[in-house]
Amino acid sequence: MNQFELLRHITSNFDETLKEAFEKRMFLSSPLVESKLELGLDIYDKQHEIDYIKGIVAQFPPELSLKANSLWASLTRMSRSQQYRYLLKNK
């Protein structure tokens, strides 16, 4: 296996790991919204989301922070969307 094939293989493994993590994160949206409702919390807490994303992004080197911010902002939006969808479907 040459270096290119090896790097492609490694990238594919990372992609599979990311896919599995993404699916798990999205599936957690349903129990998460149920827990929020039980605790009387809002589905969307803007400041919490901002602080959460900042905390994640701070763990990345500066050259990746902009892309990490974009990724986690997208993930939190998708998760919130799943929560609202679940709420509309089940309440």
C-alpha atoms as an extended CHARMM CRD file, in Angstrom:
* protein
*
        91  EXT
         1         1  MET       CA              0.0000000000        0.0000000000        0.0000000000  PROA      1               0.0000000000
         2         2  ASN       CA              1.5430000000        3.3200000000       -0.9940000000  PROA      2               0.0000000000
         3         3  GLN       CA              1.3270000000        6.4570000000        1.1140000000  PROA      3               0.0000000000
         4         4  PHE       CA             -1.6330000000        7.8520000000       -0.8160000000  PROA      4               0.0000000000
         5         5  GLU       CA             -3.6590000000        4.6550000000       -0.3630000000  PROA      5               0.0000000000
         6         6  LEU       CA             -2.7180000000        4.5290000000        3.3020000000  PROA      6               0.0000000000
         7         7  LEU       CA             -3.8240000000        8.1260000000        3.8610000000  PROA      7               0.0000000000
         8         8  ARG       CA             -7.0810000000        7.4690000000        2.0130000000  PROA      8               0.0000000000
         9         9  HSD       CA             -7.6630000000        4.4180000000        4.2010000000  PROA      9               0.0000000000
        10        10  ILE       CA             -6.9960000000        6.3910000000        7.3860000000  PROA      10              0.0000000000
        11        11  THR       CA             -9.3060000000        9.1820000000        6.1960000000  PROA      11              0.0000000000
        12        12  SER       CA            -12.0580000000        6.6450000000        5.4630000000  PROA      12              0.0000000000
        13        13  ASN       CA            -11.7070000000        5.2420000000        8.9800000000  PROA      13              0.0000000000
        14        14  PHE       CA            -12.0000000000        8.7370000000       10.4470000000  PROA      14              0.0000000000
        15        15  ASP       CA            -15.0560000000        9.3990000000        8.2810000000  PROA      15              0.0000000000
        16        16  GLU       CA            -16.7050000000        6.2190000000        9.5430000000  PROA      16              0.0000000000
        17        17  THR       CA            -15.9860000000        7.2440000000       13.1400000000  PROA      17              0.0000000000
        18        18  LEU       CA            -17.4200000000       10.7110000000       12.4790000000  PROA      18              0.0000000000
        19        19  LYS       CA            -20.5170000000        9.2110000000       10.8520000000  PROA      19              0.0000000000
        20        20  GLU       CA            -21.1540000000        6.9830000000       13.8600000000  PROA      20              0.0000000000
        21        21  ALA       CA            -20.6140000000        9.8620000000       16.2940000000  PROA      21              0.0000000000
        22        22  PHE       CA            -22.9530000000       12.0860000000       14.2750000000  PROA      22              0.0000000000
        23        23  GLU       CA            -25.7010000000        9.4650000000       14.2810000000  PROA      23              0.0000000000
        24        24  LYS       CA            -25.3540000000        8.9530000000       18.0330000000  PROA      24              0.0000000000
        25        25  ARG       CA            -25.4350000000       12.7040000000       18.6380000000  PROA      25              0.0000000000
        26        26  MET       CA            -28.5880000000       13.1300000000       16.5680000000  PROA      26              0.0000000000
        27        27  PHE       CA            -30.3180000000       10.1580000000       18.2230000000  PROA      27              0.0000000000
        28        28  LEU       CA            -29.6800000000       11.7780000000       21.6130000000  PROA      28              0.0000000000
        29        29  SER       CA            -31.8950000000       14.6870000000       20.5770000000  PROA      29              0.0000000000
        30        30  SER       CA            -35.0980000000       12.8730000000       21.5560000000  PROA      30              0.0000000000
        31        31  PRO       CA            -34.1520000000       11.9770000000       25.1430000000  PROA      31              0.0000000000
        32        32  LEU       CA            -32.4560000000       15.3610000000       25.4910000000  PROA      32              0.0000000000
        33        33  VAL       CA            -35.6160000000       17.2990000000       24.6600000000  PROA      33              0.0000000000
        34        34  GLU       CA            -37.6250000000       15.0590000000       27.0060000000  PROA      34              0.0000000000
        35        35  SER       CA            -35.1720000000       15.8070000000       29.8190000000  PROA      35              0.0000000000
        36        36  LYS       CA            -35.3160000000       19.5270000000       29.0890000000  PROA      36              0.0000000000
        37        37  LEU       CA            -39.1020000000       19.4600000000       29.2720000000  PROA      37              0.0000000000
        38        38  GLU       CA            -39.0660000000       17.5140000000       32.5440000000  PROA      38              0.0000000000
        39        39  LEU       CA            -36.7020000000       20.0790000000       34.0430000000  PROA      39              0.0000000000
        40        40  GLY       CA            -38.6790000000       23.0170000000       32.6720000000  PROA      40              0.0000000000
        41        41  LEU       CA            -35.7800000000       24.1670000000       30.5000000000  PROA      41              0.0000000000
        42        42  ASP       CA            -36.0890000000       25.9240000000       27.1750000000  PROA      42              0.0000000000
        43        43  ILE       CA            -35.1340000000       23.9090000000       24.1280000000  PROA      43              0.0000000000
        44        44  TYR       CA            -32.9600000000       26.7720000000       22.9320000000  PROA      44              0.0000000000
        45        45  ASP       CA            -30.7050000000       28.5800000000       25.3580000000  PROA      45              0.0000000000
        46        46  LYS       CA            -28.7030000000       30.9810000000       23.2250000000  PROA      46              0.0000000000
        47        47  GLN       CA            -26.0920000000       31.8260000000       25.8510000000  PROA      47              0.0000000000
        48        48  HSD       CA            -25.5390000000       28.1990000000       26.8120000000  PROA      48              0.0000000000
        49        49  GLU       CA            -25.0620000000       27.2990000000       23.1600000000  PROA      49              0.0000000000
        50        50  ILE       CA            -22.5770000000       30.1480000000       22.6420000000  PROA      50              0.0000000000
        51        51  ASP       CA            -20.6280000000       29.1580000000       25.7540000000  PROA      51              0.0000000000
        52        52  TYR       CA            -20.6780000000       25.4880000000       24.7580000000  PROA      52              0.0000000000
        53        53  ILE       CA            -19.3270000000       26.1950000000       21.2870000000  PROA      53              0.0000000000
        54        54  LYS       CA            -16.6630000000       28.5530000000       22.6480000000  PROA      54              0.0000000000
        55        55  GLY       CA            -15.5560000000       25.8540000000       25.0890000000  PROA      55              0.0000000000
        56        56  ILE       CA            -15.2050000000       23.2820000000       22.3380000000  PROA      56              0.0000000000
        57        57  VAL       CA            -13.4530000000       25.6600000000       19.9370000000  PROA      57              0.0000000000
        58        58  ALA       CA            -10.9750000000       26.7000000000       22.6350000000  PROA      58              0.0000000000
        59        59  GLN       CA             -9.6330000000       23.1380000000       22.5900000000  PROA      59              0.0000000000
        60        60  PHE       CA             -8.4580000000       23.4640000000       18.9900000000  PROA      60              0.0000000000
        61        61  PRO       CA             -5.2890000000       25.1040000000       17.7170000000  PROA      61              0.0000000000
        62        62  PRO       CA             -5.8610000000       28.6090000000       16.3060000000  PROA      62              0.0000000000
        63        63  GLU       CA             -5.5330000000       27.4760000000       12.7040000000  PROA      63              0.0000000000
        64        64  LEU       CA             -8.5530000000       25.1680000000       13.1570000000  PROA      64              0.0000000000
        65        65  SER       CA            -10.7190000000       27.3370000000       15.4020000000  PROA      65              0.0000000000
        66        66  LEU       CA            -12.7730000000       28.9620000000       12.6260000000  PROA      66              0.0000000000
        67        67  LYS       CA            -13.6110000000       25.6190000000       11.0340000000  PROA      67              0.0000000000
        68        68  ALA       CA            -14.3030000000       24.0390000000       14.4280000000  PROA      68              0.0000000000
        69        69  ASN       CA            -16.6360000000       26.9050000000       15.2890000000  PROA      69              0.0000000000
        70        70  SER       CA            -18.5060000000       26.4040000000       12.0340000000  PROA      70              0.0000000000
        71        71  LEU       CA            -18.7620000000       22.6460000000       12.5790000000  PROA      71              0.0000000000
        72        72  TRP       CA            -20.0450000000       22.8490000000       16.1520000000  PROA      72              0.0000000000
        73        73  ALA       CA            -22.4380000000       25.6890000000       15.3530000000  PROA      73              0.0000000000
        74        74  SER       CA            -23.8760000000       23.4810000000       12.6030000000  PROA      74              0.0000000000
        75        75  LEU       CA            -24.0620000000       20.4580000000       14.8880000000  PROA      75              0.0000000000
        76        76  THR       CA            -25.8860000000       22.3530000000       17.6190000000  PROA      76              0.0000000000
        77        77  ARG       CA            -28.3330000000       23.8030000000       15.0700000000  PROA      77              0.0000000000
        78        78  MET       CA            -29.0190000000       20.3390000000       13.6630000000  PROA      78              0.0000000000
        79        79  SER       CA            -29.4860000000       18.9090000000       17.1460000000  PROA      79              0.0000000000
        80        80  ARG       CA            -31.8880000000       21.7030000000       18.0870000000  PROA      80              0.0000000000
        81        81  SER       CA            -33.8050000000       21.1240000000       14.8590000000  PROA      81              0.0000000000
        82        82  GLN       CA            -34.1070000000       17.4250000000       15.7240000000  PROA      82              0.0000000000
        83        83  GLN       CA            -35.3750000000       18.3710000000       19.1740000000  PROA      83              0.0000000000
        84        84  TYR       CA            -38.0700000000       20.6660000000       17.7730000000  PROA      84              0.0000000000
        85        85  ARG       CA            -39.0520000000       18.0420000000       15.1950000000  PROA      85              0.0000000000
        86        86  TYR       CA            -39.3800000000       15.4280000000       17.9350000000  PROA      86              0.0000000000
        87        87  LEU       CA            -41.4190000000       17.8180000000       20.0490000000  PROA      87              0.0000000000
        88        88  LEU       CA            -43.8270000000       18.6220000000       17.2070000000  PROA      88              0.0000000000
        89        89  LYS       CA            -44.2470000000       14.9660000000       16.3520000000  PROA      89              0.0000000000
        90        90  ASN       CA            -44.7400000000       13.6780000000       19.8990000000  PROA      90              0.0000000000
        91        91  LYS       CA            -46.5360000000       16.4130000000       21.8300000000  PROA      91              0.0000000000
